[in-house]
Amino acid sequence: MSLLQLEDVTRTVPIPDGDPLTILSGVDLTVEPGDRVSIVGRSGSGKSTLLNMLGLLDLPTTGALRFDDVDVRTMRSGRRDRLRGSDIGFIFQQFNLLEGRTATENAVVPLIYASGPSFWRRERLAREMLERVGLAHRLDALPGSLSGGEQQRVAIARALVRSPRLILADEPTGALDLETGQSVMDLLDEIVRERDAALVVITHDPAIAARGDRHFRLVRGTLTPELDPTAVSYELVGSGSDAGSDTDAEEAS
């Protein structure tokens, strides 16, 4: 049974006084436990909308979106929220840490609404995960005192503290130097292997994309296999300077 499956997924958004704008068109993607999938595409290609779809934050206009072989569109919103909180971890380029909170307090956030042992052991679990990503000496540090690589490691600890089965990484190295970026990706690969989780990385960087086991290119909302992500030109995928920016139409989705 697949972990996540998109079948002929289309996402459109209404445009005032005009025809609906198609953001995603006929997207097919299956993600299995242990998969490392990379998706490369320039800003405005539909990456943010696809990421929202994979993270159960958005639903298809047409087509099927299944998690554990259950059609997500048949789920109540509360069930989708619980599934997202327990089984999906998000890693963002800009870290999105709470400035007034320590590394431990940031990492514990996903466990605030957990139930059972995870809730009662939340601070211990957060500290253990921070130690796992190499921040045992920075547990009480505020984000402003952390380097970019350390902040990203806090973000990774926060994403992984509930042992998600699906990890979604949006430009996870875009704000990091080359050496730190490679270290972050090594860490993600190691954790994926240990936990048999699935990792989907959306990136502008062909070198990061090449680390995946399966590679895709997203162009104007259409997802196609990419046999050699290192050969994708920067003219196609865009440059790091516009990483994280999207067209007005995509933001509207």
Phi and psi in degrees as a GROMACS rama.xvg file:
@    title "Ramachandran Plot"
@    xaxis  label "Phi"
@    yaxis  label "Psi"
@TYPE xy
-71.112  150.6  SER-2
-73.823  -47.6556  LEU-3
-141.989  138.342  LEU-4
-142.631  126.833  GLN-5
-110.434  127.839  LEU-6
-128.839  112.602  GLU-7
51.8688  45.3926  ASP-8
-80.0857  130.887  VAL-9
-125.025  140.169  THR-10
-130.667  121.821  ARG-11
-122.225  154.821  THR-12
-128.273  143.192  VAL-13
-71.7181  144.595  PRO-14
-118.784  126.137  ILE-15
-55.6668  130.714  PRO-16
58.0735  34.6446  ASP-17
-159.801  175.931  GLY-18
-71.6249  151.454  ASP-19
-57.0327  144.339  PRO-20
-94.1939  128.151  LEU-21
-87.468  120.701  THR-22
-96.5136  -42.9665  ILE-23
-123.493  142.414  LEU-24
-137.247  114.087  SER-25
59.0735  41.1203  GLY-26
-79.4622  126.627  VAL-27
-118.46  126.591  ASP-28
-157.54  130.37  LEU-29
-119.83  131.348  THR-30
-120.059  123.913  VAL-31
-106.392  158.044  GLU-32
-55.1079  135.646  PRO-33
87.2324  -8.98474  GLY-34
-66.416  146.011  ASP-35
-124.073  105.306  ARG-36
-112.082  133.38  VAL-37
-117.444  139.684  SER-38
-127.914  121.775  ILE-39
-114.065  141.171  VAL-40
-176.383  152.857  GLY-41
-79.0182  165.955  ARG-42
-59.3867  138.067  SER-43
88.1843  -0.278837  GLY-44
-81.3303  -11.4077  SER-45
112.764  9.12869  GLY-46
-61.2051  -45.0721  LYS-47
-64.2121  -40.3701  SER-48
-64.9521  -41.5587  THR-49
-64.9329  -41.2622  LEU-50
-61.4026  -43.0764  LEU-51
-61.7518  -36.232  ASN-52
-66.9129  -46.5597  MET-53
-63.4555  -31.826  LEU-54
-90.4403  9.29688  GLY-55
62.8133  25.0015  LEU-56
-89.169  -17.0667  LEU-57
-139.027  157.84  ASP-58
-118.989  152.144  LEU-59
-66.8428  149.833  PRO-60
-73.4619  -43.0443  THR-61
-140.118  162.822  THR-62
96.8814  179.473  GLY-63
-113.815  137.555  ALA-64
-126.905  114.562  LEU-65
-122.275  138.929  ARG-66
-124.087  122.897  PHE-67
54.2031  38.1404  ASP-68
67.0132  16.4085  ASP-69
-109.401  129.965  VAL-70
-65.2074  117.241  ASP-71
-63.132  -29.877  VAL-72
-68.5484  -18.2956  ARG-73
-86.6255  -8.36478  THR-74
-81.4669  146.572  MET-75
-68.4961  153.145  ARG-76
-59.6982  -35.3207  SER-77
-62.7607  -39.6654  GLY-78
-67.7678  -39.661  ARG-79
-61.0125  -41.7214  ARG-80
-61.9853  -43.9722  ASP-81
-66.1098  -40.5758  ARG-82
-63.3149  -42.7812  LEU-83
-62.7211  -42.007  ARG-84
-68.4004  -33.7426  GLY-85
-92.802  -32.4582  SER-86
-115.266  -6.61037  ASP-87
-127.534  129.534  ILE-88
-115.015  132.901  GLY-89
-107.452  133.447  PHE-90
-123.673  122.38  ILE-91
-110.804  155.319  PHE-92
-61.6398  -38.5499  GLN-93
-92.8231  10.4773  GLN-94
72.8926  -48.377  PHE-95
56.3538  43.2386  ASN-96
-84.088  153.848  LEU-97
-80.7015  114.332  LEU-98
-61.3594  -35.8641  GLU-99
-88.5821  11.4079  GLY-100
-120.407  147.637  ARG-101
-69.9197  171.24  THR-102
-57.3695  -43.4545  ALA-103
-63.659  -43.8211  THR-104
-65.361  -33.0839  GLU-105
-70.292  -41.7463  ASN-106
-70.1416  -24.3192  ALA-107
-81.4716  -12.8311  VAL-108
-51.693  -47.7078  VAL-109
-62.9439  -16.6093  PRO-110
-93.1225  -4.71091  LEU-111
-60.6793  -36.0045  ILE-112
-104.773  14.4977  TYR-113
-72.8069  166.18  ALA-114
-120.956  161.215  SER-115
68.3211  -147.813  GLY-116
-57.3918  -34.5952  PRO-117
-61.001  -36.4773  SER-118
-70.0716  -47.1801  PHE-119
-70.5552  -24.9793  TRP-120
-103.497  19.7151  ARG-121
-61.0309  -42.8262  ARG-122
-69.5658  -38.1585  GLU-123
-64.0649  -43.3521  ARG-124
-63.2377  -40.2353  LEU-125
-64.0556  -44.3456  ALA-126
-64.2464  -41.1879  ARG-127
-62.486  -39.5338  GLU-128
-70.6673  -37.5627  MET-129
-63.4735  -38.4373  LEU-130
-63.6329  -37.8161  GLU-131
-62.8541  -32.5799  ARG-132
-95.5593  13.546  VAL-133
86.8549  24.1968  GLY-134
-119.138  31.5521  LEU-135
-59.6991  -28.9204  ALA-136
-89.1194  2.02991  HIS-137
-126.596  23.5427  ARG-138
-59.9405  -35.2613  LEU-139
-102.961  11.0698  ASP-140
-80.1036  143.613  ALA-141
-84.6689  152.992  LEU-142
-53.0382  -37.0677  PRO-143
-63.9084  -19.4151  GLY-144
-97.346  0.36569  SER-145
-98.5336  147.016  LEU-146
-71.7286  169.192  SER-147
-58.8874  -41.8854  GLY-148
-65.2217  -37.8652  GLY-149
-68.3848  -39.9771  GLU-150
-61.8173  -40.5107  GLN-151
-65.1526  -34.7593  GLN-152
-68.1305  -35.6284  ARG-153
-62.5512  -43.0512  VAL-154
-62.3452  -37.75  ALA-155
-67.4036  -43.565  ILE-156
-59.6895  -42.4212  ALA-157
-61.9265  -40.114  ARG-158
-70.1234  -28.2326  ALA-159
-102.645  -5.08206  LEU-160
-64.0608  -24.8236  VAL-161
-97.353  14.2481  ARG-162
52.8598  57.1536  SER-163
-66.2312  151.973  PRO-164
-86.5936  -18.1333  ARG-165
-129.745  124.678  LEU-166
-112.117  123.643  ILE-167
-110.667  119.704  LEU-168
-118.032  116.261  ALA-169
-102.206  105.789  ASP-170
47.6694  56.131  GLU-171
-66.9127  -16.3046  PRO-172
-116.51  7.13952  THR-173
-63.1442  -27.3539  GLY-174
-102.131  11.4666  ALA-175
-114.983  156.656  LEU-176
-72.7504  167.596  ASP-177
-58.7924  -46.941  LEU-178
-64.8071  -44.5292  GLU-179
-66.0742  -38.938  THR-180
-61.1353  -42.818  GLY-181
-65.5413  -37.3528  GLN-182
-63.8901  -41.6295  SER-183
-62.0011  -44.0768  VAL-184
-66.9442  -37.6375  MET-185
-59.3731  -42.1744  ASP-186
-63.7623  -45.2131  LEU-187
-61.4912  -43.7839  LEU-188
-61.1047  -40.7948  ASP-189
-64.6319  -44.1709  GLU-190
-67.9019  -37.7135  ILE-191
-61.3551  -43.0018  VAL-192
-65.0114  -43.0001  ARG-193
-63.6157  -38.4166  GLU-194
-105.019  -0.18061  ARG-195
54.2432  35.8515  ASP-196
-84.7596  170.463  ALA-197
-107.88  140.671  ALA-198
-122.419  126.051  LEU-199
-118.949  118.685  VAL-200
-110.299  125.543  VAL-201
-106.438  123.766  ILE-202
-149.792  158.323  THR-203
-89.4617  -17.4581  HIS-204
-92.1399  112.444  ASP-205
-59.6646  -32.1511  PRO-206
-66.527  -40.3574  ALA-207
-68.7573  -41.5607  ILE-208
-59.5618  -35.755  ALA-209
-65.9539  -17.3158  ALA-210
-73.5547  -17.1414  ARG-211
-72.5009  165.19  GLY-212
-85.8775  -30.1377  ASP-213
-130.597  140.121  ARG-214
-126.543  141.036  HIS-215
-135.277  155.249  PHE-216
-119.53  133.411  ARG-217
-111.44  117.467  LEU-218
-131.544  118.754  VAL-219
50.4933  41.0239  ARG-220
84.2968  0.929155  GLY-221
-108.51  126.614  THR-222
-100.163  124.79  LEU-223
-132.716  150.455  THR-224
-61.8404  144.216  PRO-225
-121.118  111.343  GLU-226
-71.8234  -34.2478  LEU-227
-135.604  88.0131  ASP-228
-63.6712  -23.142  PRO-229
-70.8726  -16.2827  THR-230
-91.0598  -4.6777  ALA-231
-70.2375  125.942  VAL-232
-77.041  152.673  SER-233
-66.7856  -21.8469  TYR-234
-63.0299  -33.2889  GLU-235
-80.5449  -50.2917  LEU-236
-87.4448  -7.89987  VAL-237
84.9575  174.595  GLY-238
-109.382  166.245  SER-239
-63.4045  -18.4911  GLY-240
-66.1544  -25.3881  SER-241
-108.465  17.5793  ASP-242
-59.4366  134.135  ALA-243
88.7201  -9.21216  GLY-244
-94.9497  146.397  SER-245
-136.183  164.302  ASP-246
-69.9353  160.206  THR-247
-58.5345  -36.7218  ASP-248
-65.1094  -39.8783  ALA-249
-70.102  -38.3517  GLU-250
-62.9876  -32.0371  GLU-251
-67.317  -19.0337  ALA-252
